[in-house]
Amino acid sequence: MPSSEGQRSPLRIALISSSFAPHVGGVETHVAQVAIELHARGHAVEVWTVDRGMWSSRSFPVPVRYLPTPLPARSLDGLFHTVWSVPRAWREWRRTHARFRPDVLSVQCFGPNGIYASALHRVFATPLVVSSHGETLGDDNGVYARSALLRRSLRTAVGQASAVTAPSTYVLDDLSARFGLAGGTVVPNGVDLSIGIVDPELPRQRLVLAVGRLGRMKGFDLLIEAFARAELDGVRLEIIGDGPERVRLQQQIVALGLTEAITLVGEKDAAAVARRIGDAAVVAVPSRSESFGIVALEAWRGGSALVMTSRGGAADFVRDGEDGLLVDPEDTAALAAALTSVMTDEALRQRLAAHGAVRVGEYDWSRVALAYEELFARVRSDAGS
């Protein structure tokens, strides 16, 4: 099992995720890819995730445990339920820990999963690593704003953890400002390069593409407004994804009279998304807050030009004017100007796409997994010393 430090002894790693397949999203992709890579490097890996009433029937290289994660009730009506359910859930978490005997508890996106993982750390002294994915910043449901328990638990876990990671300094800065983090390590997101990088010089459709969950934080309403302002003749906008904002976004499209130019495509699998990105001239990421943005890497891999939100972690890896255009999506006039400049200047579009296609090799999932491997090995070594 080669690494930058030579041969490593295998680790037993529990990746404790706030969500997993069949649910789709950034943390689900991150955990799945890291699990696959760490397993391939010879480690014993399990995914422990929140039981949300849906389980994937697809085969996966490592065991996936869907565990109950009830929290103490806030209402009298819920009290009788939690008196029964919390101890029962805790017994299941303890049994899972005893069966696997992990060397490290790696919390991926801190929610109820993190509360139970922190409890395991306190009881069994198993080293704890907390990896935030921007859940404190980009949550449409405002869970952290509403839940004092989550805020208090995250602050405690950050203090107890042997290491804390995030995909960008944007997220680390928030953890420092609001949750007491001192230090922290950036472990970026990655992208699957096994499907190949699309040649940026191939002919492109006159298409602006956006991909993501249709929630307010993703800013698709801002993109639709900017697209309308840009008045790009013969250019289409497609938005791939589904979510709670779909009806409102469709109403916005109708109100603007753009039903022929803008399409809400719905959900597509990863292969279909990659193919469509390979068709598009531009991929736009208009998020109001974006901790990292895997879609940006998918745009680079697909040979498309990237127009990326400046609100969040993009400044860590996107070089404005070189491999993408960074723009504040709340300034819809500026976003419209960015779309116009790329769609009307083919030399600019190809230059952005070509530089992105070179940069994307830095973000292969194997590199992400190696960063975790080295971190987990150090944590285990420190715990044993």
N, C-alpha and C positions, 0 to 999 in steps of 0.2 A: 504494500500500500504506500506508494511513494508520496512524498510531500517535500516542501522546501526544507524541512528539518530531517529528512531521511525517513527511515522506517518507523512508523508509529504503531503502538499497540492498539488493538481495537477498543472502541468506546461503546458503551451502552447509552443511547441517547433517546430521551423522550421529548419529542416535539409536541408541545402542548398548545394547540391552536384554538383560537376563538371560533373558527369556522373551517369547514372542509367540504370536499365533494359529498353530495352532488351540488352544493352551493358553489357559485362562481364569483371570483373576485381576486383582488391583488394578493391578500394574505393566503387564500386557498392555493393560488398558483405558486407563490413563494414556498410555502411549506411542502407542497407536493414535489417540486423540483429539488429542493434541498434534501428531502428524504430520499429521493431516488439517487442523487449523487452521493450522499453519505453512505447509503447502502452499497452502492457500486464500489466505494472505496474500502469496503470491508468492515464497516461498523454495523453493530446491531441497533436498528432504529425502529421505534414505534411512533405512530401518530396518535395522540390522545386529543380528542376534540369534543366540543359541546354537543350533547344529544339534543338536536332541535326537531326531532320527530321525522327526519328524512335521512336515509342511509344510502350510500352508493352501492350499486350492485356490480360495478366494474371491478375487475381484478386490479390489484395494486401490489407493487413489489414488497411492501412492508405491511405489518399488521396495522389496522386502523381501529381504534377503540372509541366508540361513541359513549361518552360518560355523562351522567346526570349532573347538572350544576345549579340546583335551586339555591336562592339566596334568602336571607331572612325577610319575612314579609313586612311590608310597610302599613298594611291594613289589618284590622281585627279579623276580617273575613279570611284573610290568607294565613293567619297565625296557626290555625289548626292543621293546614296543609304543610306548612314548613316544619312544624314540630315533628311530623312524621317523615317528610321528604329529605330534609337536610341531613339528619343522622344516617339515613339509608344511603344517600349519595356519598357521604364521607366514607362509609364502609366500602363502597365500590371503588372509590379512589385509592383507599389503603390497600385493598386486595390487588388492584392493578399494579400499584407500586411494588408490592411484595412479590408478585409473580415475575415482573420484568427486572427489578433491581437496577434501575438506571444509575449511571455515573453522573449524569447531569439532567436537570429539569430545565428545558428550554421553552420558556413561555413565548409564544408568537402571537402578538397583538393582545394586550392585557384587557381581559374582561372577567366574567365569572370564572373562566378557566384559570386565570392568574391567581385568583383568590384561593382556589383549591390547591394549586401548585405551591403557593407560598406556605399553605398549611402543611403540605407534605415536607417541604424544606425544613420547617420548624420541628416537626416530629422526628424525621429521619436524618436530618442534617445532610441531605443530598444537596450538592451545590445547585444554586439557582442562577439562571441567566435569563434576563428579561429583554426581549426584542420588541420594541414599540414600532408599529407601522403607521403612526400618525392617527391612531384612534382617538387621541385627545384633541385633535385639531380638525379632522375632516368628517365628523359624524353627523349625518343628516338628522338623526333622531335625537341629538343632543343628550346622549346617555350620560356623558361625563358632567355636563352642566347640571343634570338633575340628580345624580347619584353621589351623595356624600360618601357612601360606602366604597364605591369604586375609586373615588379620588383619594380617600384615606388609605385604601388597600394598595393602590399603585405607589403612593409615596412611601409606604412601609416596605413594599417589595423592592423598590429602587434602592432603599437603604440597606436591605438585607442581601441583595444580589451580589454574586461574585463578579458579574460583568453586566453591562447594559449596552445594547446595540440599537441602532436605528438606521433607516436607509439614507438619511441625509442629516446635515447639520441643522436644518430647519426643525426637525423633530427633536434632536438632542437639545437644542436651545430652549424649546418649550418644556422639556423635561427638567432642564436646569432651572428655568424661571419659576415653574409652578409646582414641581414635584421633588425638588431637593437633590437632583442629580449633580454629582461632581465627576466630571470626566465623561466617559462614554465613548463608544467606538462606532464609526460608520461602517455598516455592511450593506452595500447597495443591493438593489434588485438585479435580476438577470433576465436573460431572454434565451429561448431555445434556438441555437444556431445550427442544429442538425438538419433542418429543412433547407438550409442554404440562404445566402444573401442575394436578393434580387438586384440585377444590374440597374443602377439609377438612370442609365441612358436609354433604356427601353422605352418605347412609346407609351404614353400615359393617357388615360381618359381625363376629360375635363371634369374632374371629380374632387371635391373636398370631402374627406372622410373623418368621422369622429367615432370613438368606441368607448363604451363604459356604461355603468349603471345609471339609469335615468333618475337621478336624485339631484336635488338643488345644488349640492356642493360641486357637482361636475360641470355646472355652468353652461349646459347646452342651450338654455334660454338666451344667454348672452351671445353664444355662437350664432343662433338663428337670427337674432337682431342685427349682429354685425354682418352676416351674410346678406341680409336684406339691404343694409346700407351700402354694401360694396357694389351691388348692381352689376354682377359679372354675367354678361351675356353668354348663354350656352353652357354655363357651369352648373353642376348639380351638387347638392349637399346630401350626404347619407349619414345617418346616425345609427350605429349598431348597438343594441342593448335594450334592456327593459327595466322597469322600475316604477316607483310611485308617481313620477312626474310625467308619465307618458301622455295621459289625457290632456294635461295642461299644455304640454309642448305641442300636441297636435292642434289644440285650439289656437295657439299662438301662430302656427303655420297657416291655418285657415284664415285667421284675422289679417295676416300680412298678404294674403292672396298668392301664396307660394307653394301650393299643393303640387304643382307640376315640377317644381325645382327642388323641393326638400322632401326626403322620405325618412320616416322612422322605420327602420328595417326589422327591428326585433332582435332577439338573441340569435347568435350564430356560434358554432363551435370554433375552437381555436384554429383549425385548418381553414375553415371558410373565412374567418377574419383575416388570416395571413394572406389568403388569395386576394381578398378585396383590397387590402392595403397595397398589394403588388400592382393593382390596377390604378390606384389613386395618384393624382399629381401631388396632393397635399394631405397630410394628416394634421388635424387641429386638436389640441388638448386645452380646452378653455376653463379649466377648473378654478373655482373660487379659492380653493386650498388643495394642494397636491403634495403629499409627503415625498413622493418620488415620481411615479408615473411610468409604469411598465410600457404603456402604449407608445411612449416616446422611443423606447428601444425597438419596439415592433415596427415603428415607422422607419427607423434607420435600417433595420433588417430588410424591410420591404422595398427599399430604394425610393421612398417617398420623401418629399420635403416636409420638415417639421415646423409647425407654428405652435408654440408652447407657452402655457401660462407662466408668468413670472412670480405668481403667488405660491410660494412653497419652496420645495427642494430642488427645483430644476437648475438653479444657478450652480449647484454642486457639480453638474455634469454636462449641461448644455452650454456650448460656447456661442453666445449671441452673435448672429451675423455670419458665423462660420459653419456650424452644423445644425442650426435652427434659428428661428426668430423668437425671442422672448418678449412677451407683451402682456400687459395687465388686462385681463378680459373684462373687468368692470369698465374699462375705457373702450366702449364698443366702437368708437370712431377709430381708435388706434388698432383694434383687432381687425376692423374692416380694411384699414389701410395695409395691414400685414398680409391679409388674404389676397388683396388686389395686387400687391407688389410681387408676390410669388406666382400668382396665376397669370400675370401679364408679362413677366420677365423670365423667359425660359432659361437663360443663362444663370440667373440667380437660383431658380428652382433646382437646376441640375447641380450647381455648386454646393448648395446646402445638402442635397441628397447624397452626393458623392462623399462629402466629408463625414456625414452620418454613417454611411456604409463602412467607412474605414474605422470609425470610432466604436461601432457596435461590438467588435471583437473583444473589447475590454470587459464586456458584461456577459460573457458566457456563464451559465449556471455552475459549471465546474469551478470557476474562480470564486463564486459566492460560497459554494460548499467548502472550498479550501479555507476560506477566511473563518468560517464557523468551526471547521475541524481544528484549526490551530488555536482558536479561542477556547473551545471545549477541552482540548488537551491541557492547556495551561491551567484552566480552572480545576480540572481533576488533579493535576500535579500539585497545585497550591493547597488543595483540600487534604492531600495525603502527606504533606510535608509538616 
